[in-house]
Amino acid sequence: MNILGDKKKSEVIYEHSSLAILVAIPYENNTLVRAFFKQYKNKKNPPSDKVIGYKMIIDEEFDSLKIDFSNPCDFIISELKLFPLK
């Protein structure tokens, strides 16, 4: 019998097109983003719906990026683009 543990749902990384920053969207909000892109695919004027996310900042100690959970921000969904992590 195969026992499966709970899969930890984490943040999904997006690139903000106008601010040129990386944004971490919680998994719960990512379902809203995916539904938005599916509904308004190839539309010229999508609505300006917003989603809560976190900016990614540079960690000086480890010289890498980290998610700044201390400051949640609102981002317009149509300005987000999925960041490829491959």
WOQUI-V717194 format. One record per pair of residues at least 12 apart in sequence whose ideal C-beta (glycine too) atoms are under 7 Angstrom apart, sorted by the first residue. I is the first residue (numbers start at 1). GAP is how many residues later the second one is. If there is no record, write none. Layout:
I	GAP
I	GAP
This chain:
9	18
10	17
11	13
11	14
11	15
11	16
11	56
12	13
12	15
12	18
13	70
13	72
14	66
14	67
14	68
14	69
15	66
15	68
16	59
16	63
16	64
17	62
17	64
18	61
21	34
21	35
22	34
22	43
22	61
23	30
23	31
23	32
23	33
23	52
23	57
24	29
24	30
24	32
24	43
25	26
25	28
29	22
29	23
29	24
32	19
33	18
33	44
33	47
36	13
36	41
46	32
48	28
48	30
49	28
50	24
50	25
50	26
50	27
51	24
51	26
52	20
52	22
53	20
53	22
54	13
54	14
54	15
54	18
55	13
55	16
55	18
